[in-house]
């Protein structure tokens, strides 16, 4: 949800490998669903 409303906040985070993978998966699924 944060990525949808405030993507700028995620650029400053130090994500773990697992978190980065989950975020990438979510972004990919969102783009496929919403175009």
MMTF fields as JSON, N, C-alpha, C and O atoms, coordinates in Angstrom:
{
  "mmtfVersion": "1.0.0",
  "mmtfProducer": "UNKNOWN",
  "numBonds": 139,
  "numAtoms": 140,
  "numGroups": 35,
  "numChains": 1,
  "numModels": 1,
  "chainsPerModel": [1],
  "groupsPerChain": [35],
  "chainIdList": ["A"],
  "bondAtomList": [4, 2, 8, 6, 12, 10, 16, 14, 20, 18, 24, 22, 28, 26, 32, 30, 36, 34, 40, 38, 44, 42, 48, 46, 52, 50, 56, 54, 60, 58, 64, 62, 68, 66, 72, 70, 76, 74, 80, 78, 84, 82, 88, 86, 92, 90, 96, 94, 100, 98, 104, 102, 108, 106, 112, 110, 116, 114, 120, 118, 124, 122, 128, 126, 132, 130, 136, 134],
  "bondOrderList": [1, 1, 1, 1, 1, 1, 1, 1, 1, 1, 1, 1, 1, 1, 1, 1, 1, 1, 1, 1, 1, 1, 1, 1, 1, 1, 1, 1, 1, 1, 1, 1, 1, 1],
  "groupList": [{"groupName": "UNK", "atomNameList": ["N", "CA", "C", "O"], "elementList": ["N", "C", "C", "O"], "formalChargeList": [0, 0, 0, 0], "bondAtomList": [1, 0, 2, 1, 3, 2], "bondOrderList": [1, 1, 2], "singleLetterCode": "X", "chemCompType": "L-PEPTIDE LINKING"}],
  "groupTypeList": [0, 0, 0, 0, 0, 0, 0, 0, 0, 0, 0, 0, 0, 0, 0, 0, 0, 0, 0, 0, 0, 0, 0, 0, 0, 0, 0, 0, 0, 0, 0, 0, 0, 0, 0],
  "groupIdList": [1, 2, 3, 4, 5, 6, 7, 8, 9, 10, 11, 12, 13, 14, 15, 16, 17, 18, 19, 20, 21, 22, 23, 24, 25, 26, 27, 28, 29, 30, 31, 32, 33, 34, 35],
  "secStructList": [7, 2, 2, 2, 2, 7, 2, 2, 2, 2, 2, 6, 7, 7, 7, 7, 2, 2, 2, 2, 2, 2, 2, 2, 2, 2, 2, 2, 2, 2, 2, 2, 2, 2, 7],
  "xCoordList": [0.828, 0.0, 0.87, 0.562, 1.932, 2.826, 3.378, 3.487, 3.726, 4.274, 3.279, 3.676, 1.993, 0.985, 0.808, 0.627, 0.859, 0.578, 1.821, 1.776, 2.923, 4.154, 5.373, 6.201, 5.502, 6.643, 7.986, 9.01, 7.988, 9.231, 9.82, 11.037, 8.98, 9.47, 10.288, 11.206, 9.965, 10.654, 12.056, 12.894, 12.321, 13.649, 14.714, 15.89, 14.305, 15.265, 15.417, 16.227, 14.653, 14.718, 15.84, 16.17, 16.406, 17.38, 16.625, 16.448, 16.189, 15.403, 16.31, 17.387, 15.844, 16.558, 16.301, 15.436, 17.049, 16.875, 15.45, 14.84, 14.937, 13.587, 12.542, 11.603, 12.705, 11.763, 11.791, 10.744, 12.975, 13.11, 12.44, 11.805, 12.581, 11.957, 10.433, 9.735, 9.922, 8.477, 7.933, 6.871, 8.65, 8.231, 8.22, 7.275, 9.255, 9.329, 8.186, 7.596, 7.881, 6.781, 5.451, 4.633, 5.24, 4.011, 3.886, 2.82, 4.975, 4.95, 4.635, 3.875, 5.211, 4.977, 3.516, 2.894, 2.97, 1.581, 0.632, -0.376, 0.961, 0.128, 0.099, -0.96, 1.256, 1.331, 0.581, -0.041, 0.635, -0.089, -1.599, -2.352, -2.038, -3.46, -4.031, -5.162, -3.241, -3.744, -3.224, -3.72, -2.243, -1.696, -0.763, -0.221],
  "yCoordList": [-1.189, 0.0, 1.251, 2.218, 1.243, 2.398, 2.651, 3.801, 1.591, 1.756, 2.465, 3.249, 2.195, 2.822, 4.297, 5.117, 4.638, 6.009, 6.877, 8.076, 6.288, 7.051, 6.283, 5.873, 6.077, 5.309, 5.954, 5.271, 7.268, 7.963, 7.469, 7.5, 7.017, 6.535, 5.254, 5.014, 4.44, 3.163, 3.324, 2.437, 4.438, 4.65, 4.835, 4.556, 5.302, 5.572, 4.416, 4.491, 3.358, 2.225, 1.266, 1.082, 0.671, -0.402, -1.716, -2.205, -2.275, -3.505, -4.725, -4.735, -5.755, -7.025, -7.643, -7.187, -8.661, -9.338, -9.876, -9.787, -10.431, -10.991, -9.894, -10.06, -8.776, -7.671, -7.092, -6.78, -6.949, -6.422, -7.359, -6.903, -8.66, -9.634, -9.568, -9.645, -9.429, -9.321, -8.049, -8.071, -6.949, -5.689, -5.799, -5.351, -6.387, -6.555, -7.437, -7.166, -8.486, -9.379, -8.633, -8.766, -7.852, -7.075, -6.074, -5.942, -5.372, -4.381, -5.037, -4.488, -6.198, -6.907, -7.347, -7.188, -7.897, -8.34, -7.159, -7.256, -6.047, -4.849, -4.331, -3.974, -4.292, -3.8, -4.716, -4.242, -6.016, -6.958, -6.794, -6.902, -6.535, -6.416, -5.07, -4.993, -4.023, -2.672, -2.056, -1.021, -2.681, -2.184, -1.119, -0.602],
  "zCoordList": [0.0, 0.0, 0.0, -0.697, 0.759, 0.769, -0.622, -1.048, -1.33, -2.671, -3.583, -4.445, -3.401, -4.246, -3.919, -4.819, -2.646, -2.228, -2.076, -2.354, -1.641, -1.403, -1.888, -1.074, -3.191, -3.701, -3.368, -3.331, -3.124, -2.78, -1.466, -1.285, -0.555, 0.739, 0.593, 1.377, -0.391, -0.552, -1.122, -0.958, -1.786, -2.367, -1.286, -1.517, -0.114, 0.956, 1.935, 2.859, 1.745, 2.666, 2.292, 1.121, 3.315, 3.098, 3.265, 4.381, 2.157, 2.198, 2.214, 1.617, 2.915, 2.86, 1.484, 0.737, 1.173, -0.113, -0.254, -1.319, 0.835, 0.815, 0.618, -0.161, 1.323, 1.189, -0.222, -0.789, -0.784, -2.14, -3.144, -4.095, -2.933, -3.825, -3.718, -4.729, -2.504, -2.315, -2.952, -3.574, -2.801, -3.403, -4.924, -5.573, -5.486, -6.938, -7.44, -8.486, -6.693, -7.071, -7.033, -7.943, -5.981, -5.86, -7.007, -7.609, -7.306, -8.377, -9.718, -10.517, -9.964, -11.214, -11.316, -12.366, -10.238, -10.239, -10.406, -11.105, -9.759, -9.859, -11.297, -11.812, -11.933, -13.308, -14.269, -15.22, -14.028, -14.885, -14.712, -15.68, -13.491, -13.208, -13.658, -14.137, -13.499, -13.754, -15.043, -15.489, -15.628, -16.885, -16.705, -17.681]
}
